[in-house]
Amino acid sequence: MARIVVDPITRIEGHLRIEAEIKDGKIIDAYSSGTMVRGFELILKGRDPRDAWAFTERACGVCTTVHALASVRTVEDALGIVVPPNAELIRNLMFCAQYMQDHVVHFYHLHALDWVDVVSALKADPKKTSEIAQSISSWPESSPGYFADLAKRLTGFVNSGQLGIFANGYWGHGGYKLPPEVNLLGVAHYLEALEWQKEMVKVHTIFGGKNPHPNYLVGGVPCSINLDEANALNSERLAYVGKLFDDGEEFVNKVYIPDLLAIAGFYKDWGAIGGGLQNYLAYGDLPTNGYGDPARFKFPRGAILNRDLSKVLPVDGHDMKQVEEFIAHSWYEYSDGDQTGKHPWLGETKLAYSGPKPPYEHLDVEKKYSWLKTPRWKGNAMEVGPLARVLVAYASGSKEVKELVEFALKKLDVPVAALFSTLGRTAARGLETILVARWAKEFLNQLLTNIKNGDTRTFTKEKWDPETWPAEAKGVGLSEAPRGALAHWIVIKNKKIDNYQLVVPSTWNASPRDPKGQMSSYEAALIGTPVKNPDQPLEILRTIHSFDPCIACAVHLYDEKGRYIHQISTF
């Protein structure tokens, strides 16, 4: 039996370590460890609740807007603030732009190279690549000359002894199955997606002033509507938003989805690998009748246990018996012991590091081995993310989702069971991107209709004055980050934050075992995964990357003893 280590395993943001035990060519045990700690909950204590979004949004430069959205919602929930319809629509549009950009970036820049062999592309016939490209899509950049130029550039990288952005990879690994021509197509669209993604996020700069970390506002959004004012949301800017979404939908439908289906067709065996947990959780999002009516969300809210798609269980962030965080294997301590769970309103962030100091060979998994806490829903380990959202929507009876799922299964000629896999997880992300691109245009049309009807409100002053607040208030803000269920919980006392807890997607998926020994998503998904070459564990990358791991917001700057280090004054 061999124990191998992949550290870091993410392509986007590090601090995630995977250790796996392999016997007879398959993983029989696995451990996921977040190896960095920060302290957002500690940083926020004592601050004005209305400022929390600006801090929590900096938890990640990738998810960018979703932490701000969850934060303003948790404060609005605590204080009973209802935002105007236009503000909800603008938040939805920013949400949709984030999903479209993030999912495309994940597929091409964080996950595709687990399936696409860059060096193999050097052997491709550009004419054949062009024929393949034109057979699956009407995307204009598909001539033989286009692919010939790309192949020449790629050859130049290799001949120079440097692969540039493609330098790190298990190129030539026996697990790669794509013919050279499809590999060349994947490399071409990898580069095109780099250019496209920076255009899509301009939606955030129009509504929020900048990207990453656009501005948000408790009570609404920080932009005013005036069709004739140069410094407001005017006709020109709204028309540009429409063009950005049109262009984005075209790229999704003519590049991302055809590539996803084409590549998946060579890896159907991965429809039976990496399933892991049988429980799925989605908080839902994209309100169509206000945030207070989750029954009308585009992404439904609910939980599925034991892969039973006949039943969607209700989820309530206010119910203190539903979500609890455990620390039996996390480098924290609770005042009443390590075996108990705490609802986030009662949550504690007290560091208790007693683990190995780098460099070290292996984690001591019998003790504490991660900076991530371990959340559970009614005691169950849950998978969150695109697959969870698609399954909850499918089981909730969403016609749009059912049609897309059935289309994909038929196109790939795989059974429904293939959804519960590494391949299914990757496909679900693409399918929901089609929907989000479609829904964004609906939201924009609704916004334009409201404006034409004379409604230009984007903010409410209701309960903005702290003098109107109760002495104590509690709230929760639920959302769906691209990587899955995201929630912020707040306790406000005497107009200041008394407690603030973030339970983020990677906390659900990447956390260590709970006191019962139950694995979380990453660890469970790796069990049974075949590994052809332990020195090049490509298969581990495929399954973990299918979750789109990003650990920045999951490990909540102190030194290893939790001591105060430094303070920066701003003026």
LUMGU-944142 format. One record per residue: x, y, z of N, C-alpha, C, CB in turn. Coordinates in steps of 0.02 Angstrom, whole numbers, plus 50000, padded with zeros to 5 digits. Last residue first. Glycine has a CB too. Example, Ala and Ser with C-alpha at 12.3 -4.5 7.8 and 13.67 -1.06 7.14 Angstrom:
<atoms>
506424988850354506844994750357506455000250394507044997050286;506604971650390506154977550390506604983550390505654977650452;
</atoms>
This chain:
<atoms>
497225280050308497015286850320496565289250263497625291550327;497585265350402497415268650338497125275450354496915264350297;498795255050478498335260750484498215263750416498615266050533;498965238350513499085243450463498575248950471499065240550390;499755228150631499175232150614499375237450564498865235350677;500245211450671500395218050645499745221750630500835217650582;499955200050759500595201050724500715208450707500605196950660;499325190450894499295196750856499965198050823499085202650901;499375172650883499575178950913499475184750865500315178650935;499145159350852498565163850857498735170650885498045160650899;500195151650828499955151650898499375156550908500525153450944;500535153650696500275147050715500025146650786500795141850704;499875170650671500395165450668500115158850694501025167550708;498515176450568498825175550632499405170750623498315172950686;497605187250489498205183050481498515182850549498705185850424;494805150550376494695156950407495145157350469493935157850427;494695143350237495125143150296495165150150326495835140550279;493865146450131493675140850175494085140750239493735134350138;494285155850044493765157950091493595152450141493145159950053;495315148549976495445154950008494925156750060495475160449956;495145137049904495175136449977495245143150012495745131949996;494315129149784494595135749797494575136749873494215141549759;493975116649664494205118449732494505125449735494705113349757;492955110749574493225117549568493475119949636492695122449540;492615097749571492265101849620492445109249613492425099449691;493525092849482492825093049460492395096949509492555085949452;494715092249551494595098149510493875098449485495075098349451;494565079349606494565085249650494415091549610495235085949688;494605071449487494025071349532494005077449576494045065049575;495845075149425495205075349389494615075749437495145069249345;496835072949522496695079749499496005080049467497235082049450;496795059049526496605062949586496435070049567497175062849639;497275055949400496585054249417496345057949479496525046649427;498615059249402498155063249362497435062049382498255061549288;499845056949485499145055449504498635059749468499055056149579;501205050949455500845055949416500095054949427501025055449339;501575041049539502045046749533501735052449492502695044449501;500595031349524500605035349586501085041349583500785031049644;499705028349386500405029649403500425034149465500785033049344;498345025549392498785021549349499505022249370498705023549277;497115023849502497705028049492498225023849454497995030749561;495335024349518495945020949494496515025849484495795017149429;494405027349664494685030249602495305026449581494845037749613;493975022649785493855018449727494135021249662493145017349719;493745038649849493755031549865493555027449803493265029949924;493545051849815494165048649792494165041149804494755051749827;492385055949875492385055249802493005051649777492345062149770;492725057150010492285051749989492325050549914491565053250009;493545068650008493805062350032493385056450006493835062250109;492645078349959493265076849925493525069949944493795082149941;491505077950054491445076549982492105074449950491175082449947;491955069850211491625074950172491725073450098491905082050190;491645054950309492045058950263491625064450232492335054450207;491315051750478491045052750411491505057150369490335055750415;491695050350608492125047350558491865048050487492225040150573;490995057150700490755050350685491195046750634490045050750658;491595069750700491705065350758491465058150746491365068050818;492115070850524491755073350583491865068450641490995074250568;493575073850421493065069650450492735072850511493355062850469;493815090150341494035083650367493445079750396494575084550420;493145098250191493285097750262493495090750283492675099750301;492755101150063493465099550074493635098150146493885105250049;491365104150059491655098850016492345096550037491685101349946;491085114150157490675108150150491065102550115490035109750112;492095123150127492055120550194491645114050194491745125750243;491835126649997492405122250009492435119750080493045125849991;490665135150019490645128749983491225124049998490625130049910;490645141150193490725141950121490735135150086491365145850106;490095150050318490125142850300490085142550225489545138550335;490625162350425490545160650355490585153050348491095164150311;490005171950558490275165650535490115164550462489985159850578;490125183350688490025182650615490365176250594490315188850576;489565192650826489815186350800489665186050725489505180250837;489365206150841489575202350899489845195550879488995201550948;489455221150761489485213950750489755210650812489925212250688;488395233950836489035231350810488995223750800489605233150860;487245238150900487405241150835488065238850804487425248650843;487095229451009487275236551020487565239650958487765237151078;487455215650910487295218050978487535225250985487625213451033;487105203550791487225210750802487015212450873486835215050750;487725189950712487405191950774487605199250786487605187250835;487585181250557487805187050596487395187650660487745193450554;488185170150431487755171150490488025176950532487705164650533;488175166050262488475170150314487955170850370488705177250287;488405152750146487985156250196488425160150244487545151250234;488285143749996488655148750035488185152150084488985153949989;488425129549898488035132849949488475137349993487675127749992;489585131749756489085128449797488775132849851489375122549828;490415137949667490645131549695490145128349742491295132549731;489755149949639489865145049585490055138249611490395147549538;488665151449783489275153149748489355148249690489895152849796;487135154949823487465149449789488075152249753486985145949739;486595160049988486705161149917486995154749887487175167249904;485915167850132486045161850094486145163550020485475156650102;486205175350281486175176750209486375170650170486625182850191;485385178050434485765173450391485665175550319485545166050402;485425186450595485225185550526485645180450490485245192150489;484865194450744485235189050711484975188150640485165182350751;485075207550864484745204750805485185199350775484595210350752;484795218750998485115212750973484715209950914485175207351030;484155230851004484775230051043485155223851020484625229551117;483595235650838483495232850905484165231950940483135226050901;483815251550755483945244450761483775241950832484675242850744;483745265050740483105261350734483195253850745482805262650664;485015269450744484595271250801483925267650799484485278750803;485575266450621485685261750677485245263350738486395261950698;484645268450475484895272050534484975267150593484425277850553;484005259850390484715261150379485035264450440484815265550317;482655257350389483065254250441483815254950429482885246850446;482525262350223482175259250279482675255650325481645254350254;483025267150110483315269850171483015266750234483225277450174;483385256849971482895259050020483265261550083482405253350038;483765257549796483985257549866483415259749911484595262249876;483335259649670483855254449678484085253849751484455256049634;481995264749567482265263849635482785258249637481685262249684;481315267849454482045268349451482365267249519482265275049422;479925265449365480225263149428480985263149421479955256049448;479345268349242479465273849289479765271849356478835277249302;479275258949146478655260249183478755265449238478395253849213;480575258049107480105261149060479445262849095479965256449001;481055251049218481285257949206480795261549159481995257949175;480425238749202480305242749262480485250049250480695239949322;481025234749080480305235949084480125240149145479925229149087;482345233149120482185238349070481435239849071482395236049000;482185222249207482455228649232482265234349184483215228249240;481745212449119481305214649174481535221349202481305209349230;482875211249038482245213649008481755215949062481915208048966;483765205949132483895212549103483255215349071484455212049049;483165193549160483225198549213483345205549185483795196549261;483285187449034482625188549063482655194049116482355181949094;484665186849023484305191048976483585192349000484295187748907;484935177649124485205184449129484825189149083485955184549111;484415165549079484055169249131484295176449137484145165749199;485395161548987484705162748965484335167149016484325156048955;486485159749069486535164349012485845166348987486945161248955;485965149849153486125156449181486185161649125486775156149222;485865138849064485275141849096485405148849120485045137449153;487205136449032486715137848979486105141349008486505131248943;487675133549159487915139649126487455141549068488635138749101;487135121349187486845127049221487095133649192487005126749296;487945113449103487225113949091486925120049126486885107549114;489225114649160489095117249093488355118249081489385112649041;489025108249282489255115249281489115118449213490015115649298;488705095449242488195099549276488385106949274488095097249348;489925090449195489385091849148488865096449178489065085349125;490615088649315490875093249265490335095249215491475090149228;489805079149376489935085449410490175090749361490465084449466;489895068549287489255071749298489325078549331488815067449340;491245064949300490995067349235490335071149245490895061549186;491225060649434491665066149413491425069149348492395063649406;489485057249477490175055549458490585061749445490185051049396;488035055149447488355054649512489085052649503487995049449558;487665054349315487655060949347488055060849412486935063249360;487585041249282488215044649265488245051649295488305044949190;486295037149303486775036049357487435039549345486895028549366;485685038849181485585044049232486095043349288484875043649261;486915033049057486315032449099486265038149149486315025849136;487405040248898487575037548964486945037349006488125041948999;487555047348774487345040348777487585037048842487615036448717;487765060448757488345056548777488195049048780488595058948845;486465064248721487035066048678487645061848694487205073448687;485725059748831485605056848765486205058148719484965059548733;486225068048931486275060748939486185057348871485745058248988;485885080748878486585078948888486675071348893486865082348951;484465080148876484845081448815485565079048822484835088948798;484195078549012484025073148965484385073948899483275072948954;484645091049058484945084849083484815079149034484685083149153;483765099648989484495099948977484835093549000484795105949013;482515095949041482645095648969483385095548954482315101648934;482685098449178482555091649154482715090949079481825089749167;482835112349178483385108149199483295101049173483455108149276;481565116449134482165118449098482755113849114482345125749114;480705111149232480655108849163481295110449124480055111949129;480995105949392481155111349345481155108649274481835114549363;480705097049497480255097449440480385103049391479575098049464;481575094449596481035099149613480555100049554481325105849632;482535086749536482065083349581481475087749600482425081049644;483185097149467482885091449430482355088049473483435086349410;483645104849574483175107749525482815102249487483555112349477;484485095549635483925098349673483405101349626484175103649724;485395093449529484995087849555484385090449594485425083449600;485955106149512485595102949456485145097349482486085100249404;486545108149639486035112749614485615109549559486365119149587;487465097449643486935097949693486375102449668487225100549759;488285101149534487915094849532487345094949582488385088849547;488805113749580488375113249521487975106749518488785113849459;488745112149763489035114149699488555113149642489665110149687;489015100149896488725106349869489065108049804488795112149920;488655085549987489015088549931488645094849909489095083649872;488665082850163488315084850103488805087250049487795090350119;488435072550303488925075550258488575076850191489545070950249;487185075550426487395072250364487935076150329486805071350318;486635082350534487105076950547487385073450486486775071950589;485925092450472485565087350510485995081150521484905085450475;487345094750387486645096550383486235090950414486415097950309;488945100450444488475094950432487765097650430488555089350486;490635106050422489915107250428489515101050412489705112950383;492105107050496491715101750462490975103050472491915094750489;493405119150460492925115950504492515110850463492455121250538;495065118550401494355119050385493945115750440494215115750317;496355115850430496105122350454495365123350435496525127950425;496705098950483496485103850434496285110350468495915101150392;496895088650576497325088850517497115094050465497355082150485;496955081150737496725086750696497195087450635496705093450738;497205063550726497085069550767496785074950723497745071950801;497395054450632497035052150691496865057950737497445046950729;498195060150537497475060450526497065057550583497315056750463;499445069150525499255064550578498485064450579499555066550648;500125069750359499685072250411499575066950465499015074650381;501855066950314501145065350312500775068850369501045057850315;503085074550310502935069250262502195067950256503285062850283;503375092350305503235086150341503005080850291502705087250397;504245107850321503995102350279503885096050322504485100850222;502785112450419503095110850355503855111750359502805115350299;502365104650571502605110750540502945108850474503095114650587;500855096250622501555096350599501735103050568501675090750548;499745103750748499945099150695500675099750675499525100150635;499025111450829499485106850862499755101750811499145103150920;498115126050851498545122250806499035117850845498935126950759;496835132350879497165127650924497625123150884496645123350964;495835147150877496355142950848496685138550900496885147250813;494165149550873494735149650920495255144650896494505148050992;492805154450836493395153850794494005154850838493375159150735;491175147950860491785150550889492355149550839491955147150958;489385150250841490045148150819490615151550854490105149150747;488085152350855488445151050917489175149350903488115145350956;487715153750725487565159350770487915158550837486805159850781;488095140950672488515146850662488335152850705488475148850591;487955127850793487635131850741488035138250733486885133250759;489195115950827488895122450844488565125450783489445127250871;489465099750902489385104150845489065110650866488975100750790;490725091651004490075094650993490065098850930489875098951054;491995087651025491545082650997490845085550983491485076751043;492815096651090492905095751019492405091050986493585093251006;492115108351213492405102151190492385101151115492065096451222;491585120751243491275114951274491515108351243490525115451268;492335129851171492325130551244492025124451279491955136751263;493305122251042492675125051066492695125151142492065121051040;494705125050933494415122150994493775125851011494915122551052;495525119650782495155124450822494955121150887494525127250784;495965111650667496415115050714496075121050748497045117450678;494895097250659495095103950635495505107450689494465108150617;494255085950695494875085150658495105091750628494775079950602;493185091150768493545085350795494215084450761493125079050789;492325101650744493045103050742493465097250768493205109350781;490815105950655491195101850701491945103150692491035094350692;489345115650638490055114650619490415111050675490395121550605;487685113050576488155113450632488865112450605487995108150687;486065116150521486775116850506487185117450570486905122950460;484825112550598485005110050532485765110250519484655114150479;484445118050714484565110850716484805108150648483925107150737;484125131050695484775129750726484925122350733484805133050794;483475138150558483365132350601484045130150630483025126550562;483815147450466483655149850533483565144150583483025154150531;483965141050346484565143650378484445146150448484865149050337;483205127050295483055133350328483675135650367482445132650376;482555116350172483155118950204483005125850232483755119350153;481595101450143481645108750153482265110650192481025111250190;482045088850023481915090750092482005098250101482375086950140;481335080749893481765086449908481575089049977481705092049853;481195065049820481045068949880481565074449889481025064349943;481615057549718480885058249725480695062849782480575051449736;482935055349717482705061149679481945061949682482935060649607;484005050349827483285049249817482995055449783482925047749884;485305049949870485165050349798484435048949781485615045549760;485325051550008485365044749980485175044449906484915040050019;484425066850006484795061750044484765055050007484525061150116;484435083549961484285076749938484725071949978484405075949861;483705099449996484215094350009483955087649984484385094050085;483485116549931483285110049958483865105349968482775106849912;482925128849817483245127349881483025120449904483085132749934;483195131349638482805129649698483235128249759482365123649684;483595144649543483925138749572483545137049636484685140149586;482555154049536482745150249476483115143949496483175154649429;481335154849667482025155549644482115151649579482515152949699;480115153749727480125156649660480835157949636479735163249659;480315149349853479935144949809479935147349737479225144249834;480895159949922481345154949890480975150049846481715151149943;480555174649949480125169549921480545164249885479605172649872;481385184949987480985181750039480535176150014480565186850071;481935190549876482335185649912481935181949965482935189049945;480765192149740481065194449801481415188849838480545197549846;480405183949636479875187549671480125190049738479255182849682;481495177949590481065180849539480475184549570480805175549491;483195175749641482495177049657482115179949598482445181749718;484435167049637484115170449581483365171349593484245166649515;484565151449730484675158649720484325160849656485435160249716;484995137849846484605141149794484755148549788483875140149807;485645129649931485255135049961484815138549909485725140049995;485785112349921485785118549883485355123749919485525117449810;486585096749942486285102649974486345108649929486615104050042;486525079049943486655085249906486255091049938486465084449832;487265062949964486845068249990487035074949959486905068650068;488155053249939487495052449908487005057749930487225045549923;489915055449901489325056049944488675055149904489315062849979;490635047849759490705049949829490055049949868491005056649832;490965047449619490315049449644490315051749716489825043849636;492115043349549492115049749585491455052049613492365054949542;491505035349403492065036549449491945043249486492745036649411;490685033849297490605028949351491155029649404490615021749323;491015042749203490335043049227490185037949281489855042149170;492225039449154492225043649214491515045249238492605050149200;491945033149037492085028849095492095032849160492745025249087;491895043148943491255040848972491365036449033490855037048921;492805051348874492935049348943492305046948978493235055248982;492465055948752493055051548754493175048748825493675055248730;491415064648778491285058648739491865053648739491125060548669;491985075648837491665070648880491535064148843491005073448908;492375082848724492885079848767492585074348810493215085248812;491105086548674491595082948631492115079448674491935087748583;490525093548780490215087348756490705083248714489595088848715;491435104348791491275100148848491005093348825490765103548894;491355110248663491985107248686491855102348744492475112748708;489995114648662490235109648613490885106348634490335113048546;490085123648778489665117648779489875112548725488935119548770;491075133748736491115129848798490725123248794490845134048856;490605138048602491285135948618491295131248678491745142048631;489275141248588489645139248528490355136848542489665145048481;488745144448713488395139648671488795137148612487765142648647;489695153648767489485147748805489205142448758488965149648858;489735163348667490335159648683490165153148720490825163948725;488395167948672488665165048611489285160848625488825170448560;488325173248800487915167448784488165164048721487175169548775;489205184048785489355178748831488965172448816489215180948902;488535192048694489185189148675489365183348720489745194548679;487425195148775487335191848709487985188348688487115196948656;488045201548883487695195148894487565191448829487035196448931;488555212648815489015208148851488685201348864489235211348917;487385218748770487865215948722488335211048755488265221648689;486805222648892486455217948848486925214748798485895221348812;487755231848934487635225848974487295220548931487215227449036;487515241448836488155237948836488115231548878488725242448862;486285246148874486345242848809486995238848806486325247948752;486655252048993486195246348995486215242548929485485248749011;487455262348945487745257048987487305250948991487875259749057;486525270048871487125267248839487415261448880487655272748829;485575274048965485375269748909485985266348878485015273848856;486375273149128486005276449075485875271549017486395282549049;486705273849285486525268549239486075271649185486155262549276;487715289149286487235284449314487145278549266486545287849328;488425299349229488735295749285488255290849319488985300749335;487605305049131488225301749111488525297449166488735306949090;485875303049119486425305449160487055301549144486255304949235;484735298149064485035303949031485645306649068484515309449025;484265287749140484425286349070484775292149035483805284549032;484735283149289484515289349256484735288949183484825295749292;484915274449434484675273949365484435280749342484105268749359;486385271449534485735274549523485565274049449485745282049546;487165259149634487135262749570486425265449561487325258049510;487355250049740487655256749743487655260449676488355256249768;485795242449793486425242249755486685249349749486315239049683;485115238549953485035239249880485685238249844484755245949864;485335236450086484735240150068484635240949993484755246850099;487045237450084486485235050123485875239450107486645235150200;487905235849934487605240649981487035237250018487355246949943;489465233949843488785231849862488525236749913488775224549889;490695234749713490365237649772489665234849780490345245149767;491735220749665491305226549651490945228749715490785224749597;492945211949664492675215249722492265221549706493235217149769;494025213749518493585210149565493335214649621493955204249594;493005227049459493065219849467493795218149473492725215949408;491875240949488492515237849476492455230249480493045240449526;490545246049494491115250649493491785247549476491165253849557;489395238549484489735238849549490375242949550489885232149572;488895239349354488425239549411488775240849478488035233149414;490075239549279489525244149262489055244849322489145241549201;490865229649331491105236549335490555241549321491685237649286;490105218349302490215220249372490455227449378490715215549406;490205217849165489545218749195489615221049267489135212149191;491485214249143491335221349138490635222949163491415223749066;491625200749140491575203849206491505211349203492185202049247;491765197949003491145196249037491075199849104491105188749049;493085201248970492535205348945491895204248986492395203848871;493845191449024493945198249050493425203049024494645200749031;493485180048952493265180749021493345187849049493635175949064;494095180948823493375181948832493185183548904492995175748809;495445177848844495255184548819494515185948834495385185048743;495355164748889495725169748929495525176748909496475168748920;494715158548784494335159648845494685164648891494215153148883;495755157148693495195161748678494805163448741494735158548625;496525147448759496805154148748496245159248732497315154148691;495635136748755495935138848819496165146048813496525134048839;495485135048620494935138148657495135140048729494335133548658;496715129048590496505135248556495965138848597496235133648486;496685117448667497185122548681496985129248650497875120448654;495625110548604495575112548674496065117948692495685106548719;496165108448477495565112448484495485114948555494945108348463;497215100048510497375106548482496765111148488497595105948409;496475088848553496915092348600497085099348576497555088348612;495915085248433495465087848485495875091348540495045082148516;497085081048368496685086448340496205089448391496305084048279;497585070048444497955076448441497535082248416498555075648396;496215062548537496675062748480497005069648476496295061248414;496165059348714495965063348657496455062648599495905070748677;496575052648828496265048748774496105052848711495635045648800;497695050448963497425055048913497175050948853497955060248890;498295040949041497585042149052497275047049003497495044749121;499645040549018499235035648984498495036748993499405028949007;500405056548992500125051549039499645046949001499755055049098;500805066848915501005060148894500745054748939501745059848890;500975078249049500895077148977501175070348957501245082848938;500535082949176500755076049167500695074149093500355071149212;501175099649201500655094849182500955087949173500295097049119;501725115749179501605110449228501035105949207501465113449297;501705124449067502325121149089502195115249135502775126149124;500825132449002500695125349001501275121249028500535123048930;501285145149001500725143849047500555136449048500125147849027;502825139248943502455145048967501905143049016502155148748909;503625129048908502925128448887502495134248912502635121948912;505255129848846504765132348894504065131548866504915139648912;506105126748748506225123548812505745125748866506915124748835;505825131048626506205135748668506385132748735505815142248678;505005121248578505695121548552506135126348593505695123748480;503795124748644504145118448659504875118848638503795112548625;503465137148586503535136448658503975130348674502845135648692;503375133448451503885138148472504015137848547503695145148452;502245125548453502895122448438503465126948459502935120848363;501315135548477501415130448527502075126848517500845125448526;501385142548355501545145948418501715140848473500965150448441;500945132448269501605135348261501835138848325501615140248203;499645130548312500115125048317500835127548311499975119748264;499105142948275499155141148346499665135548356498465139048372;499175142148136499555147448171499635145648245499195154148165;498295131548117498995130748096499425136048131499055131448020;497085136848158497375131548198498115130248180496975125048191;496925146348054496915148348125497255143148168496185149448148;496935138547938497475143347950497515145548023497385149347906;495725131547949496365127947953496945132547967496485124247887;494565140748058494865139247993495505135148001495015145647954;493815145248164493905138048156494205136148088493245134548164;493005156548228493725155348231493865147848225494025158148297;491575156048228491945158248169492695156648169491865165548161;490575142248275491025147448298491495149448242491435145048361;489675132448251489735137548199490175143348221489035140248179;490155115548293489955122448310490045127048250490375124948369;490545103048252490205103448317489955110448333490655101148371;491195104348132490675099248137490265099748202490975092348132;492185113548151491605115648112491035110648115491805116848040;493085105648225492795111748254492155113748217493305117448252;493435095848130493095093948192492745100048222493605091048243;494065103848034493475099948015493075097848077493685093747975;495145108848108494635113448081493995109748063494905117048020;495835097048129495565100648186495025105448164496115104548223;496215094447998495745089848031495435093148093496095083348050;497095105147980496515104447936495995099947968496725101647867;498115102948075497655108648082497035108148039498025115048066;498465088348149498385090948081497885096748086498135085348032;499515087148295498865087948262498925090448191498435092748301;500595086248375500545081248321499915082248279500555074248349;500415095348474500945096748424500905092048364501635096148457;499525090048563499265094548511499775096148458499015100948543;500265083648658499995079548603499735083948546499435075148629;500455093848749501015091948706500785087748647501545088148747;499185094348814499435099948776499985097848727499695105348822;497875084448831498605083848831498905089048785498825076548810;496485086548929496805088648866497555088248874496585095848847;496105083549057495845079249004496205080548937495105080348996;496615092849137496595086149165496385081049112496115085849226;496385104349070497045101349061497115094749098497585106249083;495125108249114495195105249048495865101649039495115110448994;495225114849240495015107849236495155104549169494275107349251;495595128049234495705124449297495575117049291495265127349350;495325133349110495965135049142496115131149205495975142349157;494075128249062494665128749020495315129249059494615134648974;493175127449174493235122049125493895122449088492655122349076;493375139649246493495133149277493615127749224492905131149321;493005149149150493695149049175493845142249207493815154749226;491645145749141492075145149082492805144849104491965151149034;491245148649272491185141849247491615140749185490455140249231;491505162649282491845157849326491815150749298491525158049395;490675168749186491395169449184491745163949223491605176249210;489405164349230489625163249161490385163549156489305168349114;489375168749365489325161649348489605160249278488605159249352;489455182749350489965179149388489965171749368489845179949463;488285185449280488935186949249489495183149283489075194449250;487355181749380487395178149317488055179249281486815180149272;487625191549479487685184449494487775180449430487055182049533;487265202949411487955202249432488115194949449488105206749493;485905200149398486315200949338487055200249355486185207749306;485485200049531485435193949491485875194349429484705192849470;485695213449564486075208249599486065201649560485805207149671;484705218749481485415220349468485865215349503485575227549491;483565213349542483715211649473484455213049457483265215549426;483615219549668483645212249663483835210049593482965209249684;483475232849628484085230849662484165223249658484095233149736;482175232649578482735233949532483405231849563482755241349515;481395230149696481445225149642482035226349595480805225049602;482245235449848481805236649792481905231349737481915243649763;482405224849996482695229149944482195230049887483355226149918;481975225550162481775222750097482005227450042480995221650094;482605221850321482625226450264482435222750200483335229650257;482755216050449482105216250416482065221150359481585217950466;483965213950507483635220350522482955221050489484075226050499;484365201350465484375202950536483955209050552485095204050560;484275202750326483855197850361483805199550435484135190750351;485275212150303484575213850286484095209150321484465213650210;486375204450340486215210550378485495212550366486695216350359;486315194450244486275192550314486115198550358486935189350338;486435201750124485815198150140485765196350214485765191850098;487725206150129487195211150133486525207850149487145215250067;488345193150121488435197550179487885202750184489105200950175;488025187749998487815184150059487845188750120488255177950071;488665197749919487945196649914487685193049977487775192449852;489995196149955489665202549968488905201649967489875207749916;490185183349906490245184449978489925191149997490975184250001;490035185149768489535181249805489585182149880489605173949788;491005192149693490395195649715489985191749766489975197149656;492295182949706492235190249701491575193149727492315192149630;492825170649681492095171149690491875178449688491885167849756;494145176249672493845172349618493085172549622494095165049621;494685181549781494715185749721494405182249661495425187649705;493975180349942494195177049881494185182049824493735170949865;493735188550046493905181650063494175178050002493295177950090;493275200850013493985199650003494205192650025494395204950040;491985200550058492095199849986492825198449970491865206149950;492135203550193492025196550173492125195550099491325194250193;492305217550187492825213150213492745206050187492825213150291;491155222450131491795224550102492375220350127491925231950118;490145217350212490205214850144490895216450115489655217750099;490195224750332490445217850331490575215350260489965213250366;489645236950350490295236750316490545229650306490805240650357;488515235350422488425237650353489085237650314488135244650353;488955232450551488705227050508488645229050435488035224750534;490465239050608489795240850586489545235350539489785247850551;491375227750719491305232550664490575233950649491655229850602;491535217750812491555224650835491455229850781492185225950869;492295206050705491995207250770492085214550791492305202650823;493035204050590492395207450586492095209450653491905203150549;494165196750623494255203450596493605207450599494505203150523;493635184550657493965188550709494035195850686494655185650726;493185180150535492695180650590492985185050646492515173750618;494375179850463493865184750446493365185650503493495182550383;495745174550471495315175850528494775180850515495735178150585;496615160150406496545167450412496065168750469496285170750344;497735146850374497205149750414497215157350407497275147750489;498055132850269498165139850285497585142350328498245144250222;497755120150224498385121150259498555128450273498945118250218;496505108350228496645115450214497235117550256496015119850229;496535091850173496765096550225496845103550196497425094250254;495835076050159495865082750131496035087750186495185084650098;496215059350126496175064550176496275071350142496695063550233;495715042350093495935048950071495805054150126495585051050006;495845025250039495715030250091496005036850068496025028050159;496005018349924495595015149976495465019850034495935008750001;496185019849752496205023449816495735020049866496015030949806;497015006549661496425010649677496505014049745495795006349676;498084997849640497925002649588497305006849601497824999049526;498234990649759498034987149698497764992049645497494981949714;497985005149850498114997949854497834994749791497794994849918;498405020649919498255016849859498445009549869498625019749798;497855034650004498155028050011497925023649953497985024850080;498205051949992497805046249972498195039849981497565046949900;498005068650035498395062650045497945056750031498695062350118;497995084949977497655078549974498155072949987497295077549905;497865101650025498295095750023497855089450022498795095550083;497755118149982497375111949989497845106049976496765111849939;498445129849956498255128450025497775122550032497945134550055;498035139949811498325134049844498025132349911499045135149852;497085142749670497275145449735497465139549779496685149649767;497045136349547496825143249553497075146549617496075143649550;497355123349546497695127549496497555134949507497485125449425;497635113149691497235117849652497675121449602496895122849698;498495105749768498145102249714497755107049669497685097049742;500175108749827499455110149825499135106649765499325117749822;500075091649845500055097949884500485103249851500285096649957;499735075549863499685080749812499575087349848499095079249760;500495060649912500305067349932500275071749870500795070249985;500155043249946500425048649906500135055349927500295047449831;500565027950005500225034150024500545039849987500245035350101;500295011049956500675017249951500245023149973500935018249879;500424994050000500005000050000500445006250000499525000050061;
</atoms>
